[in-house]
């Protein structure tokens, strides 16, 4: 039976976070530490934990490992909680007595959300578990998988803001962009496997976020480029052993050495990643910005990110066949003279498009269409998310819906124009229903390159995107 003990009485808030603790030894000491961290604590045996979790879901489930012989029962419990529909989305934390590779591997494969010492202070418990509770309250764990796009965006914004705040305080640290690949059946799961592995082994839940659909953004606080590269290189070797058939490559930039602006740091990490991808020496897949690495064909230097005038013309975007729906009327304005590039470091790449749509069905339809046409897509689900992402990233194109949650597309364009730097906002296209002539005029005045009337024709929407981006080619 589950029993309640040591409730934190610091506040009478009915929304106080509840922690379900399943411990192999030292149950009272752990409960006291959690209570002093502000959590209401419920303890349960391994046998009672599934029902206790399902009948009255806690804010977080903590599995505290002790002796080696007790590990199989707790790991089996974790698998059961992840398998059962009523408990699969509960935040799950492994607490180790002794940090061992086998236990880390089990936490990774079971899908634990965090992994740290059971001897952590009350302050560390509060910080790490509050981060999980914050995600749960924000609706980030409403699905059984980690692929929810809203979650990716929120995690990305949170991580970049953390980096920016640390750099502004004069602290030291590094950011890295990481890509994963795999052979055979491992190819499809390589990126999500790498995400889980890095989260567990970097000992910090908020150290890893998705950067677009195929890349991870990693934050390594307190480590400058050489140390960060060393950590990632060692983790890469562990990852290759733990995740058979998978590998990672990474580009690293550090602050203050490479600057203090989050956008610049990400660009420099991307420059290093491009060179890591070019190396033919499989031992040189983690490169720091400005660093030279010995590879099989000589030495490779990481160049600075190319300026707009240095980038070549992009490959044309193929048209996608689609059924005919009512005709689209597109209004266009002349491209801005200082529009951004679509090429990087002298070689063709996918054009990067930010898609801001609040309606789930329309997001799915448009996302599928533009991806099929060869665009790399980053999704935002409302104007605030789009503006936050655009503070640290500049896509080649912005496609946004007029009917956005919180603020409409026209207001989003106006605010974007105010927050954009000297380069100006990216070329933008607005989806808008019929009958809003005045708002359509305001959208063009706010900076939209064109307005596509809904319902849209897929082929003409792709044509409008290409024409809106003509100034970037």
JODA-V116569 format. One line per field, one symbol per residue. ss: DSSP state (~ for helix, > for strand, _ for the rest). psi: psi as a letter, one per 20 degrees, with the letter a starting at -180 (. if undefined). A space follows every 10 residues. Layout:
BEGIN
ss->???
psi->???
END
This chain:
BEGIN
ss->__>>______ _______>>> >>>___~~~~ ~~~~~~___> >>>__~~~~~ ~~~~~____> >>>>___~~~ ~~~~~~~~~~ ~~~_______ _>>>>>____ ~~~~~~~~~~ ___>>>>___ _~~~~~~~~~ ~~~~~~~___ ________~~ ~~~~~~~~~~ ~~~~~~~~__ __>>>>>>>> >>_~~~~~~~ ~~~~~~~~~~ ~___~~~>>> _____>>>>> >___~~~~~~ ~~~~~~~~~~ ~~___>>>>> >>>>>_____ _~~~~~~~~~ ~~~~~~~~__ _____>>>__ _>>>>__>>> >______~~~ __________ _________> >>________ ___>__>___ _>>>>>___~ ~~~~~~~~~~ ~~___>>>>> __~~~~~~~~ ~~____>>>> >_______~~ ~~~~~~~~~_ ______>>>> >>>___~~~~ ~~~~~____> >>>>___~~~ ~~~~~~~~_~ ~~_
psi->qqqpqlqpjh qjpijppppo poqnqkgggg gggggiijqp ppqqrhhigg ghhghmprhq ppooqdqhii ghghghgggg hhhphiihjp ppppoqgpoq hhhggghghh kqhrorqijq rhgggggghh gghggghjki kiqirjjphg gggghggggg hggggghhjj rqrqqqppqq rrqchighjg ghghggghgg iikohkipqp naijqqpppn qiprgggghg ghgghgghgh ghnpiqrqqq ppqqqigjri pgggggghhh ghgghhhhqi oiiljoqqpi qppprhkbpp qorqpqrgii qrpqqqpqqp qqqprqqppp pqrqqqhkqr rjqpljqqrq ppppoophpg ghggghgggh hhjjqpppqq irhggghghi hjqorhqpoq qhmqpgqrhg hggghghhiq ahirrqpqpp pprqjlgghg ghghhijphr pppqqqpggh ghghgghhjh ij.
END
